[in-house]
Amino acid sequence: MQTRNLLGLLPDLREHDVYLCGPQGMVRTACEALDTAGVPAHRIHHESFEL
């Protein structure tokens, strides 16, 4: 998802904690998008798994 779309859907995203759980590639891509959107690293919580 493009950063501008992400912030368009959640304009105050930078002010909230984000929790992610999923396959490693999905979590990595989501973390990169959140970082690009300006979400501080301490607000991103994640767990990866593989099937």
Backbone as numpy.savetxt, mean C-alpha at the origin, in Angstrom:
# Nx Ny Nz CAx CAy CAz Cx Cy Cz
-2.23 -0.27 -9.62 -3.07 0.91 -9.62 -2.19 2.14 -9.62
-2.53 3.10 -10.43 -1.73 4.31 -10.48 -1.94 5.12 -9.21
-0.90 5.83 -8.80 -0.94 6.60 -7.56 -2.07 7.61 -7.55
-2.27 8.30 -8.66 -3.34 9.32 -8.66 -4.71 8.68 -8.48
-4.91 7.47 -9.01 -6.17 6.76 -8.80 -6.32 6.36 -7.35
-5.24 5.89 -6.75 -5.26 5.48 -5.35 -5.62 6.65 -4.46
-4.98 7.78 -4.66 -5.28 8.97 -3.86 -6.63 9.57 -4.21
-7.10 9.36 -5.43 -8.44 9.81 -5.81 -9.51 9.05 -5.05
-9.28 7.77 -4.83 -10.22 6.94 -4.08 -10.12 7.18 -2.58
-8.91 7.42 -2.11 -8.64 7.58 -0.67 -7.76 8.80 -0.47
-8.32 10.00 -0.57 -7.50 11.21 -0.52 -6.73 11.41 0.78
-7.20 10.84 1.89 -6.49 10.99 3.17 -5.70 9.74 3.53
-5.34 8.96 2.52 -4.62 7.70 2.72 -3.36 7.86 3.56
-2.65 8.94 3.37 -1.37 9.16 4.08 -1.56 9.26 5.60
-2.78 9.49 6.03 -3.07 9.69 7.45 -3.52 8.41 8.16
-3.56 7.29 7.44 -4.07 6.04 8.00 -3.04 4.92 7.92
-3.19 3.95 8.80 -2.39 2.73 8.69 -3.01 1.85 7.61
-2.16 1.13 6.90 -2.59 0.24 5.83 -2.09 -1.16 6.16
-2.98 -2.15 6.08 -2.63 -3.53 6.37 -2.80 -4.35 5.09
-1.75 -5.09 4.74 -1.75 -5.91 3.53 -1.40 -7.35 3.88
-2.06 -8.27 3.21 -1.72 -9.69 3.34 -2.01 -10.34 2.00
-1.04 -11.05 1.46 -1.24 -11.69 0.18 0.05 -12.23 -0.37
0.01 -12.70 -1.61 1.22 -13.21 -2.25 2.30 -12.13 -2.30
3.54 -12.56 -2.23 4.68 -11.65 -2.15 4.68 -10.59 -3.26
4.40 -10.97 -4.48 4.40 -10.02 -5.58 3.34 -8.94 -5.43
2.15 -9.34 -4.98 1.07 -8.38 -4.78 1.41 -7.40 -3.66
1.94 -7.94 -2.56 2.29 -7.09 -1.42 3.40 -6.13 -1.81
4.39 -6.61 -2.54 5.49 -5.74 -2.99 4.97 -4.61 -3.88
4.10 -4.95 -4.83 3.55 -3.93 -5.73 2.71 -2.92 -4.96
1.90 -3.40 -4.03 1.07 -2.51 -3.23 1.93 -1.60 -2.36
2.98 -2.14 -1.76 3.88 -1.33 -0.93 4.57 -0.25 -1.76
4.96 -0.59 -2.97 5.59 0.40 -3.85 4.60 1.52 -4.20
3.35 1.15 -4.48 2.34 2.16 -4.80 2.06 3.05 -3.59
2.00 2.46 -2.42 1.76 3.23 -1.20 2.92 4.18 -0.93
4.14 3.70 -1.14 5.32 4.54 -0.96 5.29 5.71 -1.93
4.98 5.44 -3.18 4.89 6.48 -4.19 3.79 7.49 -3.85
2.72 7.01 -3.22 1.61 7.89 -2.83 1.95 8.72 -1.59
3.10 8.43 -0.97 3.53 9.22 0.17 3.09 8.68 1.52
2.66 7.42 1.56 2.30 6.82 2.84 3.59 6.50 3.59
3.74 7.00 4.81 4.96 6.73 5.57 5.13 5.23 5.82
6.37 4.76 5.78 6.66 3.34 5.94 6.12 2.78 7.27
6.12 3.60 8.32 5.64 3.09 9.61 4.12 2.87 9.62
3.42 3.32 8.59 1.98 3.12 8.50 1.61 1.92 7.62
2.62 1.29 7.01 2.36 0.15 6.12 2.75 -1.13 6.86
1.76 -1.99 7.07 1.95 -3.26 7.78 1.63 -4.38 6.79
2.53 -5.35 6.67 2.28 -6.37 5.65 2.76 -7.75 6.08
2.15 -8.72 5.44 2.53 -10.12 5.62 2.39 -10.78 4.25
3.38 -11.52 3.84 3.36 -12.19 2.54 3.22 -13.69 2.73
2.64 -14.34 1.76 2.57 -15.79 1.77 2.56 -16.30 0.34
2.88 -17.54 0.17 2.84 -18.20 -1.14 2.00 -19.46 -1.01
1.24 -19.75 -2.03 0.43 -20.99 -2.05 1.20 -22.11 -2.68
